[in-house]
Amino acid sequence: MDHNPFTHHPASVGETYWQHLLASARFAALLGVAAVAALVHAVLPFLFEKTASEIITTLHRRMVTHRRSEGD
């Protein structure tokens, strides 16, 4: 198998480098939104009551249901 550090992991999960970059960047952006929502909720508990947990649940579901193991 190709051991180029830029393509090895993406290939192991069935993605190209660019597909993996975009998917990971979207994931990070949504984590950032969840973090901001959680911070606002910490100060103003009547706002964003479920936003962070719903984003995290969605991200987890996407990652688990679309996961292709490293050994595949």
FIGUTOR-380139 format. One record per atom (N, C-alpha, C): x, y, z; residue number from 1. Coordinates in pm, whole numbers, plus 50000, padded with zeros to 5 digits. Atoms other than C-alpha are relative to their C-alpha. Last residue first. Layout:
BEGIN
NODE xx yy zz i
NODE X Y Z NUM
...
//
This chain:
BEGIN
NODE xx yy zz i
NODE 50079 50034 50119 72
NODE 48926 49725 50451 72
NODE 50076 50021 49873 72
NODE 49961 50129 50057 71
NODE 49185 49723 50733 71
NODE 49924 49961 49875 71
NODE 49865 49991 50056 70
NODE 49163 50093 50815 70
NODE 50039 49870 49932 70
NODE 49888 50027 49910 69
NODE 48790 50058 50871 69
NODE 50132 50001 49925 69
NODE 49944 50119 50064 68
NODE 48542 50231 50646 68
NODE 50126 49971 50079 68
NODE 49865 50048 49970 67
NODE 48337 50476 50842 67
NODE 50032 49875 49918 67
NODE 49921 49991 50122 66
NODE 48033 50632 50678 66
NODE 50142 49947 50017 66
NODE 50070 50066 50111 65
NODE 47785 50523 50943 65
NODE 50078 50005 49870 65
NODE 50017 50143 49978 64
NODE 48023 50596 51230 64
NODE 49935 49932 49881 64
NODE 49870 50064 49996 63
NODE 48147 50935 51112 63
NODE 49985 49848 50014 63
NODE 49935 49997 50133 62
NODE 47807 51055 51004 62
NODE 50130 49923 50000 62
NODE 50076 50088 50088 61
NODE 47641 50942 51328 61
NODE 50065 49995 49862 61
NODE 49969 50138 49961 60
NODE 47915 51105 51535 60
NODE 49930 49901 49908 60
NODE 49864 50030 50045 59
NODE 47879 51431 51345 59
NODE 50039 49857 50034 59
NODE 50000 50009 50146 58
NODE 47502 51430 51391 58
NODE 50139 49964 49947 58
NODE 50069 50125 50034 57
NODE 47529 51354 51763 57
NODE 50000 49979 49849 57
NODE 49908 50109 49969 56
NODE 47788 51631 51801 56
NODE 49937 49865 49967 56
NODE 49891 49998 50099 55
NODE 47566 51879 51619 55
NODE 50095 49883 50026 55
NODE 50055 50048 50128 54
NODE 47264 51778 51829 54
NODE 50107 49998 49891 54
NODE 50016 50145 49992 53
NODE 47464 51810 52152 53
NODE 49943 49943 49870 53
NODE 49869 50066 49998 52
NODE 47585 52158 52060 52
NODE 49984 49849 50001 52
NODE 49923 49983 50123 51
NODE 47241 52285 51956 51
NODE 50130 49922 49999 51
NODE 49964 50132 50053 50
NODE 47033 52143 52239 50
NODE 50094 50007 49881 50
NODE 50012 50105 49899 49
NODE 46973 52442 52468 49
NODE 50045 49863 49951 49
NODE 49927 50116 50054 48
NODE 47103 52696 52217 48
NODE 49998 49882 50097 48
NODE 49967 50004 50143 47
NODE 46975 52988 52425 47
NODE 50075 49872 49966 47
NODE 50126 50011 50073 46
NODE 46798 52970 52765 46
NODE 50021 50001 49848 46
NODE 50048 50137 50010 45
NODE 47128 52895 52936 45
NODE 49867 49980 49929 45
NODE 50143 49974 50018 44
NODE 47274 53238 52855 44
NODE 49929 49865 49981 44
NODE 50027 49867 49945 43
NODE 47634 53222 52978 43
NODE 49850 50031 50000 43
NODE 49947 49995 49864 42
NODE 47690 52848 52933 42
NODE 49967 50133 50068 42
NODE 50095 50067 49911 41
NODE 47458 52846 52632 41
NODE 50048 50004 50145 41
NODE 50113 49907 49985 40
NODE 47680 53102 52457 40
NODE 49899 49940 50098 40
NODE 49951 49886 49922 39
NODE 47979 52876 52522 39
NODE 49889 50102 50024 39
NODE 49986 50044 49861 38
NODE 47795 52565 52405 38
NODE 50046 50114 50089 38
NODE 50135 50016 49945 37
NODE 47682 52741 52086 37
NODE 50006 49958 50147 37
NODE 50055 49865 49979 36
NODE 48039 52857 52022 36
NODE 49860 49991 50061 36
NODE 49927 49940 49889 35
NODE 48173 52503 52071 35
NODE 49946 50139 50032 35
NODE 50047 50063 49876 34
NODE 47903 52352 51849 34
NODE 50067 50062 50121 34
NODE 50135 49948 49977 33
NODE 47984 52602 51573 33
NODE 49945 49942 50130 33
NODE 49986 49861 49959 32
NODE 48352 52513 51605 32
NODE 49865 50064 50029 32
NODE 49956 50005 49860 31
NODE 48271 52142 51591 31
NODE 50017 50141 50055 31
NODE 50119 50031 49920 30
NODE 48075 52216 51273 30
NODE 50036 49985 50148 30
NODE 50085 49881 49998 29
NODE 48379 52387 51123 29
NODE 49875 49977 50085 29
NODE 49941 49902 49908 28
NODE 48606 52097 51223 28
NODE 49913 50126 50010 28
NODE 50013 50055 49865 27
NODE 48377 51841 51056 27
NODE 50051 50102 50102 27
NODE 50142 49984 49965 26
NODE 48356 52055 50743 26
NODE 49974 49953 50144 26
NODE 50020 49857 49980 25
NODE 48738 52076 50736 25
NODE 49855 50030 50037 25
NODE 49942 49964 49870 24
NODE 48766 51700 50786 24
NODE 49981 50148 50031 24
NODE 50083 50061 49897 23
NODE 48528 51629 50498 23
NODE 50050 50038 50139 23
NODE 50128 49930 49994 22
NODE 48707 51878 50273 22
NODE 49910 49943 50110 22
NODE 49977 49864 49954 21
NODE 49053 51741 50353 21
NODE 49868 50075 50015 21
NODE 49976 50006 49856 20
NODE 48936 51383 50319 20
NODE 50022 50139 50058 20
NODE 50127 50036 49938 19
NODE 48788 51446 49976 19
NODE 50014 50000 50152 19
NODE 50087 49882 50004 18
NODE 49106 51629 49876 18
NODE 49864 49972 50060 18
NODE 49949 49896 49910 17
NODE 49338 51346 49989 17
NODE 49903 50117 50006 17
NODE 49879 49938 50052 16
NODE 49120 51088 49817 16
NODE 50048 50101 50103 16
NODE 50008 49864 50051 15
NODE 48876 50888 50021 15
NODE 50132 50040 49935 15
NODE 50073 49993 50127 14
NODE 48805 50523 50101 14
NODE 49985 50139 49942 14
NODE 50143 49980 49970 13
NODE 48899 50521 50469 13
NODE 49919 50026 49872 13
NODE 50044 50109 49913 12
NODE 49243 50367 50410 12
NODE 49854 50015 50041 12
NODE 50026 50119 50081 11
NODE 49295 50599 50113 11
NODE 49945 49886 50087 11
NODE 50120 49980 50082 10
NODE 49256 50904 50338 10
NODE 49965 49877 49916 10
NODE 50124 50007 49920 9
NODE 49503 50749 50586 9
NODE 49876 50027 49915 9
NODE 50017 50132 49940 8
NODE 49777 50678 50330 8
NODE 49869 49990 50080 8
NODE 50104 50079 50066 7
NODE 49736 50988 50113 7
NODE 49972 49867 50068 7
NODE 50114 49917 50040 6
NODE 49926 51269 50285 6
NODE 49886 49918 49941 6
NODE 50076 49956 49884 5
NODE 50164 51039 50477 5
NODE 49878 50087 49966 5
NODE 49989 49855 50001 4
NODE 50268 50865 50154 4
NODE 49915 50052 50116 4
NODE 49972 49950 49865 3
NODE 50273 50500 50254 3
NODE 50030 50149 50002 3
NODE 49931 49872 50004 2
NODE 50102 50358 49944 2
NODE 50020 50052 50142 2
NODE 50085 49881 50000 1
NODE 50000 50000 50000 1
NODE 50088 50124 50000 1
//
